[in-house]
């Protein structure tokens, strides 16, 4: 547990390879998405330790077993995405090697958004990064982006800031049904996730508050204004899930055109959670990661 100002405790973990090939291990920072927690991603972390990486990961403030910010633990809440970035730096500072070394990043959705922001702010720390379904635009809302932003900003000026977004609710049977879910086509992995939450209800997180959505929209705007993406010089691999409805694939593609050293992996059959998808999709993803890593080794 990493102590932060205000008495907030962040849960973090380091996973080292079972066998080292000699010398210093390669370092990887794994950043999960909204609602996620360390146990959910152990399979993916295992893929990285099998490749010889020491992996550092965390439960974001307000998620997993890090401290929650509201009395209702099911509400996803944050004041600003910069708070997550400050927490990430505090976690990095708490682990030898990650405190001052360069590292590889693998990140999903909200975590991928934050990984990109970290790479923009601290390019000297990031060797290269894989951004999986990065949150560079919100998926289908039924509203024009400008109108959604105006409404959310307005609601956050009222006591509704800490309330669920309209249509939002706590964790319940709707989220536990595999049929019609928007995250994955792999029923076994879907059911494993919900078993983990049944065994430890403190891991559960449900829909976001208006404050969380405002933080996300403001952060997306900060990343996508002209001139920001153009200065990201580190190699990036952007994985796009063809069936995604959570984040905007159009926004990812637009960002890829602006990034100087970005490759795009398009997985047409995948839903949002590529790492928790059917095995052929996962294998295609990890094969692309291996090729991306090999290209980095060859260029040295």
GUKOLRO-5077 format. One record per atom (N, C-alpha, C): x, y, z; residue in three letters. Coordinates in steps of 0.001 Angstrom, whole numbers, plus 500000, padded with zeros to 6 digits. Example, Ala and Ser with C-alpha at 12.3 -4.5 7.8 and 13.67 -1.06 7.14 Angstrom:
REM GUKOLRO-5077
513190494310507800ALA
512300495500507800ALA
513200496700507800ALA
512850497750507080SER
513670498940507140SER
512900500030507870SER
***
This chain:
REM GUKOLRO-5077
500847498810500000UNK
500000500000500000UNK
500886501246500000UNK
500610502162499087UNK
501352503416498950UNK
500506504527499565UNK
501063505223500557UNK
500343506310501218UNK
500420507584500380UNK
499262508247500235UNK
499193509495499480UNK
498627510597500368UNK
498864511849500018UNK
498300512945500817UNK
496795512790500996UNK
496325513200502171UNK
494907513075502475UNK
494534511720503039UNK
495529510879503319UNK
495257509578503910UNK
494808508521502929UNK
494889508786501617UNK
494507507807500594UNK
495615506770500455UNK
495235505495500436UNK
496186504408500238UNK
495938503758498875UNK
497022503575498132UNK
496959502934496821UNK
497561501539496905UNK
496894500587496314UNK
497391499214496283UNK
498207499020495006UNK
499451498557495168UNK
500327498323494027UNK
501021496979494209UNK
501499496418493104UNK
502178495124493161UNK
503222495043492076UNK
504308494332492388UNK
505354494047491414UNK
505421492538491228UNK
505486492112489958UNK
505585490700489602UNK
506877490501488821UNK
507747489639489312UNK
509027489398488647UNK
508996488080487885UNK
509815487944486826UNK
509877486686486085UNK
510373485565486989UNK
509883484355486726UNK
510294483202487530UNK
511776482940487354UNK
512261483015486130UNK
513675482791485867UNK
514241483978485114UNK
515346484489485614UNK
515994485623484958UNK
517120485125484068UNK
517322485778482939UNK
518353485369481999UNK
519706485969482346UNK
519803486662483464UNK
521035487315483857UNK
520953488802483593UNK
521592489594484451UNK
521549491034484290UNK
520258491608484857UNK
520068492876484633UNK
518884493562485132UNK
517650493149484322UNK
516508492881484993UNK
515299492524484243UNK
514762493716483453UNK
514077493405482374UNK
513367494454481648UNK
512170494885482488UNK
511830496151482428UNK
510764496704483256UNK
509536497021482416UNK
508364496718482966UNK
507090497023482308UNK
506117497577483325UNK
505445498637482966UNK
504352499189483769UNK
503047498811483086UNK
502164498132483822UNK
500869497699483289UNK
499793498549483948UNK
499011499258483125UNK
497966500141483628UNK
496598499651483166UNK
495751499357484119UNK
494437498791483811UNK
493423499886483532UNK
492255499466483070UNK
491200500396482711UNK
490222500656483842UNK
489221501439483533UNK
488165501770484494UNK
487459500485484947UNK
487170500406486230UNK
486532499280486959UNK
487497498128487227UNK
488693498133486668UNK
489552496947486759UNK
490377496934488045UNK
491013495771488304UNK
491816495575489509UNK
492881494535489199UNK
493865494428490058UNK
495048493631489770UNK
494695492195489418UNK
493838491556490196UNK
493535490137489976UNK
492925489875488601UNK
492181490828488096UNK
491562490647486785UNK
492611490460485698UNK
493773491074485872UNK
494776491116484814UNK
495961490182485053UNK
495828489243485964UNK
496944488345486255UNK
497354487529485029UNK
496399487139484199UNK
496735486370482997UNK
497632487205482073UNK
497289488460481876UNK
498080489327481009UNK
499429489650481643UNK
499450489861482948UNK
500718490089483634UNK
501613488865483480UNK
501021487665483524UNK
501786486441483296UNK
502388486379481898UNK
501660486888480906UNK
502218486946479555UNK
503489487799479538UNK
503503488857480313UNK
504646489765480337UNK
505804489195481148UNK
505526488589482298UNK
506624487985483066UNK
507220486805482302UNK
506396486071481540UNK
506929484988480701UNK
507896485522479648UNK
507741486784479277UNK
508630487407478297UNK
509836488076478964UNK
509996487847480261UNK
511169488340480962UNK
511030489708481595UNK
509812490238481673UNK
509611491548482265UNK
509309491447483762UNK
509823492409484514UNK
509297492696485840UNK
508177493707485657UNK
507006493384486181UNK
505800494164485894UNK
505322494873487156UNK
505124496173487054UNK
504552496976488135UNK
503148497394487731UNK
502202497230488643UNK
500822497602488357UNK
500182498139489628UNK
498996498714489499UNK
498304499279490657UNK
496799499221490459UNK
496093499320491574UNK
494665499630491545UNK
494550501142491637UNK
493926501760490634UNK
493775503207490648UNK
493009503677491882UNK
493277504877492302UNK
492481505527493356UNK
490991505371493019UNK
490210504879493976UNK
488780504700493744UNK
488417503407493061UNK
489389502494492855UNK
489131501213492187UNK
489812500085492962UNK
489357498862492695UNK
489982497694493297UNK
490051497812494804UNK
491219497501495375UNK
491399497583496819UNK
492180498817497242UNK
492393499767496311UNK
492825501097496727UNK
491638501794497388UNK
491918502839498151UNK
490841503510498875UNK
489834504116497908UNK
488571504004498288UNK
487484504610497519UNK
487254506037498004UNK
486594506822497174UNK
486456508248497430UNK
485059508655497878UNK
484084507756497728UNK
482707508042498124UNK
482187506923499008UNK
481173507216499782UNK
480583506200500665UNK
480027505029499865UNK
479444505299498721UNK
478953504243497834UNK
480135503717497025UNK
480645502534497394UNK
481837501978496769UNK
481622501639495293UNK
480374501520494865UNK
480106501150493480UNK
480282502321492511UNK
480355503543493025UNK
480472504705492158UNK
481926504918491732UNK
482128505037490419UNK
483435505398489910UNK
483596506907489958UNK
484567507385490743UNK
484638508823490998UNK
486094509280491011UNK
486352510427490422UNK
487659511085490487UNK
487420512562490245UNK
488316513388490761UNK
488173514830490543UNK
488766515251489204UNK
489956514701488876UNK
490657515062487656UNK
491612513930487318UNK
491876513708486030UNK
492761512629485628UNK
494208512902486058UNK
494556514158486264UNK
495886514488486757UNK
496142513865488124UNK
495094513660488913UNK
495262512977490202UNK
495769511558489991UNK
495220510855488993UNK
495717509517488680UNK
497183509565488246UNK
497566510561487457UNK
498955510666487010UNK
499894510929488189UNK
499461511749489125UNK
500264511991490325UNK
500394510710491142UNK
499312509942491238UNK
499358508662491957UNK
500299507685491259UNK
500255507650489933UNK
501142506767489187UNK
502600507095489487UNK
502943508377489500UNK
504330508755489798UNK
504720508338491205UNK
503806508455492149UNK
504092508045493521UNK
504348506541493601UNK
503596505756492845UNK
503808504310492825UNK
505153503987492189UNK
505482504629491066UNK
506778504411490432UNK
507919504736491403UNK
507757505816492157UNK
508797506229493100UNK
508972505231494246UNK
507969504387494455UNK
508014503443495568UNK
508686502121495261UNK
509142501910494016UNK
509707500624493629UNK
511057500825492954UNK
512062500103493459UNK
513409500193492899UNK
513373499864491409UNK
514199500544490645UNK
514235500352489196UNK
513222501229488506UNK
511979501159488929UNK
510929501982488331UNK
511056503442488772UNK
511799503668489837UNK
511937505026490365UNK
512664505941489389UNK
513654505396488693UNK
514437506268487816UNK
514815505630486481UNK
514410504376486239UNK
514766503725484985UNK
513750503964483883UNK
514103503498482694UNK
513167503523481569UNK
512375502217481562UNK
511156502277481045UNK
510320501086481063UNK
509405501054479838UNK
508912499843479577UNK
507894499549478567UNK
506542499714479249UNK
505526500159478515UNK
504182500288479087UNK
503187499473478271UNK
502299498784478987UNK
501144498123478384UNK
499934498609479160UNK
498934499117478467UNK
497835499755479175UNK
496540499628478391UNK
495430499608479139UNK
494116499381478541UNK
493163500534478852UNK
492463501015477827UNK
491328501924477946UNK
491696503191478714UNK
491101503423479892UNK
491482504591480686UNK
492961504542481022UNK
493470503354481354UNK
494893503219481638UNK
495751503577480442UNK
495291503240479230UNK
496033503588478021UNK
496029505095477798UNK
494919505722478096UNK
494869507192478032UNK
495906507797478971UNK
495970507279480189UNK
496905507804481180UNK
498348507475480814UNK
498571506303480216UNK
499919505961479749UNK
500382506946478683UNK
499482507302477774UNK
499836508269476734UNK
500146509622477349UNK
499351510035478314UNK
499617511313478975UNK
500957511282479702UNK
501273510155480330UNK
502561510043481014UNK
503703510134480006UNK
503542509474478870UNK
504577509516477828UNK
504744510934477270UNK
503662511686477184UNK
503744513076476735UNK
504528513910477751UNK
504224513691479043UNK
504842514498480098UNK
506266514062480423UNK
506541512735480325UNK
507836512193480748UNK
508417511276479669UNK
508670511778478491UNK
509126510915477403UNK
510454510227477694UNK
511261510807478564UNK
512555510203478888UNK
512421508919479706UNK
511222508662480250UNK
511024507486481088UNK
510469506286480321UNK
509836506543479175UNK
509097505487478470UNK
509880505043477240UNK
510178503750477173UNK
510910503204476037UNK
509997503044474824UNK
508857502413475036UNK
507813502258474028UNK
506555501827474762UNK
505399501850474080UNK
504148501565474774UNK
503139500893473855UNK
502349499994474444UNK
501214499367473774UNK
499950499923474413UNK
499134500589473621UNK
497898501211474100UNK
496722500423473543UNK
495987499751474419UNK
494916498840474026UNK
493579499564474179UNK
492864499746473074UNK
491578500459473085UNK
491680501734473913UNK
492632502612473589UNK
492849503793474431UNK
491652504739474432UNK
491397505310475584UNK
490279506235475760UNK
490686507603475213UNK
490553507759473901UNK
490829509036473253UNK
489552509708472768UNK
488455509048472997UNK
487125509548472692UNK
486143508573473313UNK
485028509083473800UNK
484011508224474415UNK
483177507592473315UNK
482744506336473553UNK
481933505625472573UNK
480556506239472405UNK
479631505444471950UNK
478313505960471577UNK
477544506476472790UNK
477248507787472779UNK
476484508387473877UNK
475096508830473442UNK
474885508913472133UNK
473600509404471641UNK
473518510923471592UNK
474621511600472024UNK
474640513056472022UNK
475865513550471276UNK
475788514711470636UNK
477009515315470098UNK
478000515564471228UNK
479288515453470923UNK
480315515602471958UNK
480223516944472680UNK
479986518014471915UNK
479939519337472543UNK
478787519447473531UNK
477645518812473190UNK
476487518877474069UNK
476714518041475327UNK
477290516844475156UNK
477593516001476317UNK
478529516731477269UNK
479556517385476699UNK
480516518120477541UNK
479814519253478295UNK
478977520015477606UNK
478272521129478260UNK
477368520640479387UNK
476642519557479142UNK
475745519021480158UNK
476520518541481382UNK
477592517805481145UNK
478379517271482257UNK
479000518408483064UNK
479559519401482377UNK
480140520545483089UNK
479077521238483948UNK
477882521365483403UNK
476813522009484156UNK
476400521202485373UNK
476228519892485208UNK
475818519049486333UNK
476870519064487444UNK
478143519227487070UNK
479206519218488076UNK
479262520514488880UNK
478481521501488495UNK
478343522712489296UNK
477255522569490349UNK
476624521427490392UNK
475529521153491319UNK
475905519965492209UNK
475082519613493184UNK
475362518432494014UNK
475347517118493229UNK
474962517157491945UNK
474965515944491133UNK
476380515470490775UNK
477404516264491066UNK
478769515895490678UNK
479149514512491177UNK
478689514142492359UNK
479013512840492932UNK
477945511792492694UNK
476999512076491805UNK
475929511123491496UNK
476274510337490244UNK
475664509158490117UNK
475812508394488880UNK
475367509231487683UNK
476038509058486555UNK
475536509653485323UNK
474133509120485050UNK
473345509861484291UNK
471985509424484005UNK
472010508047483348UNK
471201507155483891UNK
471191505773483421UNK
472167504885484163UNK
473045505472484967UNK
474030504698485713UNK
473425504057486951UNK
474096503020487421UNK
473615502295488595UNK
474759501489489183UNK
474503500906490356UNK
475483500060491003UNK
475587498700490330UNK
476488497898490857UNK
476718496556490329UNK
475503495683490631UNK
475024494969489610UNK
473851494121489798UNK
473724493097488697UNK
472579492433488608UNK
472389491354487624UNK
472657491767486186UNK
472383493018485832UNK
472613493482484451UNK
474070493287484053UNK
474986493594484923UNK
476415493471484616UNK
476900492024484639UNK
476161491157485283UNK
476596489774485445UNK
476137488867484308UNK
475303489390483416UNK
474819488584482293UNK
475832488595481161UNK
476238487412480728UNK
477174487321479613UNK
476508487734478308UNK
475266487280478113UNK
474559487584476871UNK
474364489093476735UNK
474803489623475606UNK
474624491043475336UNK
475678491943475958UNK
476686491373476641UNK
477702492239477252UNK
478560492876476152UNK
479120494036476453UNK
479868494794475444UNK
481378494670475628UNK
481820493767476508UNK
483236493707476865UNK
483995492576476186UNK
483420491376476137UNK
484164490225475640UNK
483218489161475090UNK
483753488339474184UNK
483023487182473667UNK
483447485886474353UNK
484378485977475296UNK
484883484789475982UNK
484112484585477287UNK
483201483609477293UNK
482334483422478458UNK
483110482965479676UNK
484108482111479505UNK
484869481611480652UNK
485601482750481355UNK
486238483627480590UNK
486939484755481210UNK
485955485738481824UNK
484819485954481185UNK
483777486820481731UNK
483300486290483082UNK
483034484990483154UNK
482530484407484399UNK
483598484384485485UNK
484862484201485092UNK
485943484251486082UNK
485988485628486740UNK
485850486682485947UNK
485863488034486494UNK
484781488197487554UNK
483588487732487259UNK
482485487930488202UNK
482595487004489411UNK
483273485862489265UNK
483570485031490445UNK
484527485761491382UNK
485536486418490812UNK
486470487177491642UNK
485733488234492462UNK
484773488909491835UNK
484044489951492551UNK
483055489371493552UNK
482520488179493267UNK
481639487523494235UNK
482426487090495470UNK
483667486654495241UNK
484515486210496358UNK
484990487392497201UNK
485163488554496594UNK
485588489748497319UNK
484814490948496796UNK
483641491231497363UNK
482807492330496869UNK
483476493696496931UNK
484543493834497722UNK
485238495117497785UNK
485914495473496466UNK
486066494509495559UNK
486665494774494255UNK
485692495437493278UNK
484424495398493588UNK
483391495815492632UNK
483412497321492405UNK
483270497708491151UNK
483025499094490765UNK
482001499074489645UNK
481119500056489628UNK
480050500071488614UNK
480167501342487770UNK
479072502043487575UNK
479059503178486648UNK
479723504410487261UNK
480159505336486408UNK
480856506533486895UNK
479899507638487330UNK
480483508585488058UNK
479767509796488431UNK
479961510868487351UNK
479179511935487475UNK
479368513059486555UNK
480783513627486677UNK
481325513649487893UNK
482679514162488081UNK
483701513320487324UNK
483538511997487352UNK
484476511132486617UNK
484393511434485115UNK
483185511560484595UNK
483019511820483161UNK
483605513176482797UNK
483405514176483635UNK
484010515492483365UNK
485532515375483314UNK
486112514645484265UNK
487570514467484285UNK
488050513789483010UNK
487315512767482556UNK
487701512055481333UNK
487612512961480120UNK
486517513711479975UNK
486341514569478808UNK
487379515692478777UNK
487671516258479930UNK
488682517319479978UNK
490064516773479608UNK
490365515569480081UNK
491671514979479809UNK
491804514599478334UNK
490738514079477742UNK
490748513776476307UNK
491009515046475509UNK
490358516132475899UNK
490570517401475198UNK
492018517863475333UNK
492611517689476512UNK
493995518115476728UNK
494965517344475840UNK
494669516065475602UNK
495548515222474777UNK
495379515524473297UNK
494170515819472877UNK
493869515881471444UNK
493925517283470854UNK
494241518302471650UNK
494372519641471072UNK
495561519643470111UNK
495526520477469070UNK
496615520486468086UNK
497986520685468727UNK
498949519900468245UNK
500326520045468676UNK
500775519106469767UNK
499846518478470489UNK
500233517616471613UNK
500658516239471119UNK
499805515558470384UNK
500145514216469906UNK
501347514259468970UNK
501493515340468246UNK
502566515450467261UNK
503957515420467902UNK
504044515697469184UNK
505372515721469810UNK
505719514420470547UNK
504857513408470424UNK
505135512111471067UNK
506045511317470140UNK
507306511176470490UNK
508293510558469614UNK
508559509095469934UNK
508051508575471036UNK
508323507177471367UNK
507479506263470483UNK
507964505044470179UNK
507169504097469383UNK
505933503622470155UNK
504816503611469460UNK
503542503200470052UNK
502889502135469177UNK
502224501185469833UNK
501345500238469157UNK
499948500454469706UNK
499017500856468838UNK
497631501101469234UNK
496775499925468769UNK
496149499233469722UNK
495288498097469404UNK
493836498564469389UNK
493171498330468264UNK
491795498782468068UNK
490873497568468020UNK
489855497560468879UNK
488860496488468906UNK
487718496852467975UNK
487543496085466921UNK
486585496436465881UNK
485149496544466347UNK
484780495799467407UNK
483406495803467904UNK
483233496694469140UNK
484173497596469355UNK
484162498426470564UNK
483032499436470534UNK
482312499547471653UNK
481309500598471820UNK
481608501457473046UNK
482684501138473770UNK
483031501865474994UNK
483845503108474664UNK
484858502943473801UNK
485664504086473362UNK
485451504282471863UNK
485874505438471372UNK
485666505784469970UNK
486841505310469127UNK
486586504351468236UNK
487636503907467323UNK
488024505000466332UNK
487072505825465951UNK
487390506931465043UNK
488398507874465681UNK
488262508105466989UNK
489199508978467689UNK
490586508352467756UNK
490644507028467947UNK
491939506339467983UNK
492620506441466625UNK
491866506187465559UNK
492447506251464213UNK
492930507667463909UNK
492169508665464305UNK
492577510047464060UNK
493866510374464817UNK
493961509887466048UNK
495176510118466836UNK
496372509434466209UNK
496166508211465701UNK
497268507458465098UNK
497880508222463926UNK
497051508915463168UNK
497560509693462026UNK
498422510863462481UNK
498208511328463692UNK
498948512486464199UNK
500208512097464966UNK
500299510855465418UNK
501441510398466200UNK
502599510051465260UNK
503782510561465503UNK
504889510368464557UNK
505360508927464410UNK
505239508091465460UNK
505783506738465401UNK
504772505749465975UNK
503626505651465316UNK
502551504788465806UNK
502187503728464777UNK
502033502502465242UNK
501467501417464444UNK
500059501138464973UNK
499176500677464097UNK
497811500346464502UNK
497568498861464242UNK
497127498166465284UNK
496705496772465182UNK
495184496750465229UNK
494555496356464120UNK
493094496338464056UNK
492614494903464208UNK
491872494652465288UNK
491326493333465579UNK
489817493419465358UNK
489392493118464148UNK
488033493433463720UNK
486970492696464512UNK
487279491515465038UNK
486268490723465742UNK
486236490981467239UNK
487126491800467752UNK
487266491966469200UNK
486291492986469757UNK
485809492702470973UNK
485109493708471761UNK
486137494482472588UNK
485669495337473476UNK
486520496318474141UNK
487695495692474901UNK
487456494599475593UNK
488502494022476441UNK
489301492988475651UNK
490209493455474833UNK
491027492583473980UNK
491783491561474822UNK
492289491975475977UNK
493065491071476827UNK
492212489950477424UNK
490911490132477462UNK
490013489112477995UNK
489160488471476921UNK
489614488566475678UNK
488825488053474558UNK
489112486572474278UNK
488467486050473234UNK
488681484674472801UNK
490153484467472456UNK
490609483227472612UNK
492033482936472485UNK
492630483346471133UNK
491961483113469995UNK
492568483559468726UNK
492824485067468682UNK
491935485848469276UNK
492128487296469313UNK
493294487645470231UNK
493341487034471397UNK
494449487278472323UNK
495785486903471686UNK
495834485777471007UNK
497086485336470416UNK
497536486304469308UNK
496584486789468511UNK
496923487776467486UNK
497489489036468134UNK
496900489427469261UNK
497393490600469973UNK
498815490373470478UNK
499056489270471164UNK
500376489046471751UNK
501437488801470675UNK
501048488207469554UNK
502002488081468432UNK
502430489461467941UNK
501475490382467874UNK
501796491742467439UNK
502686492447468462UNK
502437492200469749UNK
503295492777470790UNK
504719492255470647UNK
504863490945470411UNK
506202490373470237UNK
506933490999469055UNK
506225491179467945UNK
506844491801466773UNK
507235493246467078UNK
506406493950467823UNK
506671495333468208UNK
507919495407469099UNK
508027494471470044UNK
509202494439470912UNK
510454494064470126UNK
510317493094469206UNK
511457492679468392UNK
511966493825467540UNK
511058494638467026UNK
511484495769466189UNK
512282496773467022UNK
511943496885468294UNK
512685497790469174UNK
514075497256469451UNK
514189495937469660UNK
515499495347469886UNK
516378495483468641UNK
515774495289467475UNK
516547495340466227UNK
517073496744465954UNK
516348497755466448UNK
516751499120466146UNK
517873499621467058UNK
518246498819468056UNK
519265499267469015UNK
520654498857468564UNK
***
